[in-house]
Amino acid sequence: MTNTEEESIFQKIVEKKVPADLIYEDDKVVVIEDKYPKAPVHLLVLPKKHIPTMKEVSEQDQELVGHMIFVAKRMAEKYKCEGYRLQFNVGPKGGQVIFHLHLHLMGWK
C-alpha cells in the first residue's frame, strides 16, 4: 500500500476506531485539536468521507469542502479568534503528512 491507500489515523478517528476528543461533529465532519499546534488555536476539520488529498477532491465534493470551511469559520468564532488562517496542505511537497483530507484552522486571540 502507498501512503494514500493506508488507513490513516484521521480515518480511524472519523470511524471511531481510536479514541479522540471531538470538539465538534456533524453528519459530514469532525473537528479535533492538532497534536502539534502551530498557533494558540489549532484545530483540524476532518471530513467523514475519505479523500486522501485535495488532488482527489471531485466536483461532487464541492459542498463538503465548503462545509469544512464554514465549520472552521464557526470554530474560529467559538474560540473568539481575532484573526485566523485556513490551510490545506496538499501532497508531501505541500507539507501533507497524513493522507486524509483535513483543513487546518490556526487562530490567534
C-alpha positions as CSV (number, residue, x, y, z in Angstrom):
1,M,0.0,0.0,0.0
2,T,1.1,3.6,-0.6
3,N,0.7,6.4,1.8
4,T,-2.5,7.4,0.2
5,E,-4.0,3.9,0.4
6,E,-3.3,3.1,4.0
7,E,-5.9,3.8,6.6
8,S,-4.7,7.0,8.3
9,I,-5.1,7.9,11.9
10,F,-7.6,10.6,10.8
11,Q,-9.8,7.9,9.1
12,K,-9.6,5.8,12.3
13,I,-10.7,8.9,14.3
14,V,-13.6,9.5,12.0
15,E,-14.7,5.9,12.1
16,K,-14.2,5.9,15.9
17,K,-11.7,3.1,15.8
18,V,-9.4,5.1,18.0
19,P,-10.4,7.4,20.8
20,A,-10.2,11.2,20.3
21,D,-11.6,14.3,21.9
22,L,-14.0,15.5,19.3
23,I,-14.6,19.3,19.6
24,Y,-17.4,19.2,17.0
25,E,-19.2,16.5,15.0
26,D,-22.0,16.5,12.4
27,D,-23.0,14.2,9.6
28,K,-20.2,15.4,7.4
29,V,-17.2,16.3,9.5
30,V,-15.4,16.0,12.9
31,V,-13.2,18.6,14.5
32,I,-10.2,17.8,16.7
33,E,-7.2,19.7,18.1
34,D,-4.0,19.5,16.3
35,K,-1.5,17.3,18.2
36,Y,1.4,19.7,17.2
37,P,-0.2,23.2,17.3
38,K,1.4,26.0,15.4
39,A,-1.0,28.7,16.8
40,P,-2.8,29.3,20.1
41,V,-5.9,27.8,18.5
42,H,-5.0,25.0,16.1
43,L,-7.9,22.7,15.1
44,L,-8.4,20.2,12.2
45,V,-11.6,19.8,10.3
46,L,-11.8,16.2,9.0
47,P,-14.4,15.0,6.5
48,K,-16.0,11.7,7.3
49,K,-15.7,10.8,3.6
50,H,-12.2,9.5,3.0
51,I,-10.4,11.7,0.4
52,P,-6.6,11.3,0.6
53,T,-5.6,14.8,-0.7
54,M,-7.1,17.9,-2.3
55,K,-5.9,16.4,-5.6
56,E,-8.7,13.8,-5.3
57,V,-11.5,16.2,-4.5
58,S,-14.1,15.9,-7.2
59,E,-16.9,18.2,-8.3
60,Q,-19.3,16.2,-6.2
61,D,-17.2,17.2,-3.1
62,Q,-17.7,20.9,-3.6
63,E,-20.4,21.1,-0.9
64,L,-18.3,19.1,1.5
65,V,-15.3,21.3,1.1
66,G,-17.5,24.4,1.5
67,H,-19.0,22.8,4.6
68,M,-15.5,22.2,6.0
69,I,-14.6,25.9,5.5
70,F,-17.9,27.0,7.1
71,V,-17.3,24.8,10.1
72,A,-13.8,26.2,10.5
73,K,-15.3,29.7,10.5
74,R,-17.8,28.7,13.2
75,M,-15.0,27.2,15.3
76,A,-12.9,30.4,14.9
77,E,-16.0,32.4,16.2
78,K,-16.5,29.9,19.1
79,Y,-12.9,30.2,20.1
80,K,-13.0,34.0,19.8
81,C,-10.1,34.2,17.3
82,E,-9.4,37.8,16.3
83,G,-7.5,36.5,13.2
84,Y,-7.0,33.1,11.7
85,R,-5.7,31.1,8.8
86,L,-7.3,28.2,7.0
87,Q,-4.9,25.9,5.3
88,F,-5.0,22.7,3.2
89,N,-1.6,21.0,2.8
90,V,-1.5,19.0,-0.5
91,G,0.9,16.2,-1.0
92,P,4.2,15.6,0.6
93,K,5.9,18.5,-1.2
94,G,3.0,20.7,0.1
95,G,3.6,19.6,3.7
96,Q,0.9,17.0,3.9
97,V,1.9,14.2,6.4
98,I,-1.4,12.4,6.9
99,F,-3.3,11.3,3.8
100,H,-6.9,12.1,4.8
101,L,-8.1,15.5,3.6
102,H,-8.1,17.9,6.5
103,L,-8.4,21.7,6.9
104,H,-6.2,23.5,9.5
105,L,-7.7,26.3,11.4
106,M,-4.9,28.3,13.1
107,G,-6.2,31.2,15.2
108,W,-5.0,34.0,17.3
109,K,-6.9,35.8,20.1
